[in-house]
C-alpha cells in the first residue's frame, strides 16, 4: 500500500504554499501531481519543479498511470498527492488509490461556480464528486494552509 501522507485539491497544483508550507508540515519527500494535461506538458512541469522544495522529488502522471502505478511505491516514499479537481480525485479513489482524507485547498471561482468557502468555489459536478467521495469513506477537509483551522466541509454542499 502506498504511503500517501496527504491528498490535496489545488487548481494551481505545485506552487509556493504547497512547496513551502504543506510539504514540510506533512513530511513528504515526493509530490505526485495526478493530472492528464500536466503529464504531457514539460513546460508546466519545469515551472512547478522550480517551486518544489529541493528535498522532494516530483512526478507528473496521468490519472490512469497513477491508478496503475501508485501501489508499487516504496514505503519510504512519503507521497503528497496533488490533484486539480474533485472529479480527478474521485477517479483515483474509484480506481483503487487509497485516499482516506482529502484536503481541499484552492478551487478558484469561474463561470458556473459559486463561492462556498474562503478559497473554494464549486459547481454541481464538483458537489456530486464530493458527495460520492464521502460515500466512499473519504474524509473531507477545507484548509488553505496547515497553520489555519479547517473550515466546515458541509459548506461544500450548500
C-alpha positions in Angstrom: 0.0 0.0 0.0 1.4 3.4 -0.9 2.3 5.8 1.9 0.1 8.8 0.9 0.6 11.4 3.6 -1.8 13.9 2.1 -4.1 14.2 -0.9 -4.9 17.8 -1.8 -7.0 19.6 -4.4 -5.4 22.7 -5.5 -6.1 24.0 -9.0 -2.6 25.6 -9.0 -1.1 22.2 -8.3 2.6 22.9 -7.2 3.2 26.5 -6.1 4.5 28.3 -3.0 2.0 27.2 -0.4 2.2 23.6 -1.5 6.0 23.6 -1.6 6.9 25.6 1.4 4.1 25.0 3.9 2.3 21.8 3.2 5.3 19.6 2.0 7.3 20.4 5.2 4.4 20.1 7.6 3.4 16.6 6.4 7.0 15.3 5.9 6.5 14.5 2.2 9.5 13.5 0.1 7.6 13.0 -3.2 5.0 15.3 -4.7 2.9 13.4 -7.2 0.7 15.6 -9.5 -2.1 13.4 -10.9 -3.3 15.4 -13.9 -3.8 14.3 -17.5 -2.9 17.7 -19.1 0.2 18.3 -17.0 1.5 14.8 -17.5 2.4 15.7 -21.1 3.3 19.4 -20.6 7.0 19.7 -20.0 6.9 23.4 -19.6 4.4 23.4 -16.8 6.3 20.6 -15.2 9.6 22.6 -15.3 7.8 25.6 -13.8 6.4 23.5 -11.0 9.7 21.9 -10.4 11.1 25.3 -9.7 8.6 25.8 -6.9 9.1 22.3 -5.4 11.3 22.0 -2.4 14.8 20.6 -3.0 14.2 17.7 -0.6 11.1 16.4 -2.5 11.0 14.6 -5.8 8.2 15.4 -8.3 6.2 13.1 -10.6 3.6 14.2 -13.1 1.4 11.3 -14.0 -2.0 10.9 -15.8 -4.9 9.8 -13.7 -4.7 6.3 -15.2 -0.9 6.0 -14.7 -1.4 7.0 -11.0 -4.1 4.3 -10.6 -1.9 1.7 -12.3 1.4 2.6 -10.7 1.0 4.1 -7.2 0.6 0.7 -5.4 4.2 -0.1 -6.5 5.6 2.9 -4.5 8.2 2.2 -1.8 7.0 2.6 1.8 9.9 5.1 2.1 8.2 7.4 -0.3 6.0 9.8 1.7 3.6 10.8 -1.1 1.9 14.2 -1.3 -0.8 13.6 -4.0 -2.0 16.8 -5.6 -5.0 17.0 -8.0 -6.7 19.8 -9.8 -10.3 19.0 -9.0 -12.6 16.6 -7.1 -13.6 14.7 -10.2 -10.0 13.6 -10.7 -9.7 12.5 -7.0 -12.9 10.5 -7.5 -11.5 8.7 -10.5 -8.4 7.8 -8.4 -10.4 6.5 -5.5 -12.8 4.5 -7.8 -9.6 3.2 -9.5 -8.3 1.8 -6.1 -6.0 4.6 -4.9 -6.3 4.5 -1.1 -7.3 8.1 -0.3 -8.6 8.3 3.2 -8.6 12.1 3.7 -8.9 14.9 1.2 -7.6 18.4 1.8 -9.5 20.9 -0.3 -7.2 23.9 -0.7 -7.9 26.1 -3.8 -10.7 25.8 -6.3 -10.9 29.2 -8.0 -14.1 31.0 -9.0 -15.1 30.6 -12.6 -18.2 30.7 -14.8 -20.9 28.4 -13.4 -19.2 28.2 -9.9 -20.3 29.5 -6.6 -18.1 30.5 -3.7 -18.7 28.2 -0.7 -15.6 28.8 1.4 -12.7 31.2 1.6 -10.7 29.7 -1.2 -13.2 27.2 -2.7 -15.7 27.7 -5.5 -17.8 24.7 -6.7 -20.2 23.8 -9.5 -22.8 21.0 -9.4 -20.3 18.4 -10.8 -17.8 19.2 -8.0 -20.5 18.8 -5.4 -21.6 15.5 -6.9 -17.9 14.3 -6.8 -17.5 15.4 -3.1 -20.7 13.6 -2.2 -19.5 10.4 -3.9 -16.1 10.7 -2.2 -17.8 10.9 1.2 -20.0 7.9 0.4 -16.7 6.0 -0.4 -15.4 6.9 3.1 -13.1 9.8 2.2 -12.9 12.4 4.9 -13.2 16.0 3.5 -11.3 19.0 4.9 -11.2 22.6 3.7 -7.9 24.2 4.7 -5.7 26.6 2.8 -2.5 26.2 4.8 -1.6 23.8 7.7 -1.5 26.6 10.3 -5.1 27.6 9.8 -8.1 25.8 11.3 -10.1 23.7 8.8 -13.4 25.1 7.6 -16.6 23.1 7.9 -16.8 20.7 4.9 -20.6 20.9 4.9 -20.1 24.3 3.2 -19.3 22.3 0.0 -22.9 21.1 -0.2 -24.8 24.5 0.2 
